[in-house]
């Protein structure tokens, strides 16, 4: 199934993280807080993208595109 076929709802705004709603799977605010901590720990270390992605996958159970974009933005990529 393509990403376009997956029903997604993104919300953004001041003080809000984007959310991904795929029926039963939702990236929660708590997950974003954990991802923020991971990004903060690694953002200034060269070559740290793979460990960040691996740890984010452990938090979420998978790596949806919205989380990948969120990490890229947090790491100034």
Secondary structure, 3 states (H helix, E strand, C coil): CCHHHCCCCCCCECCECCCCEECCEECCHHHHHHHHHHHHHHCCCCCCHHHHHHHHHHHHCCCCHHHHHHHHHHCCC
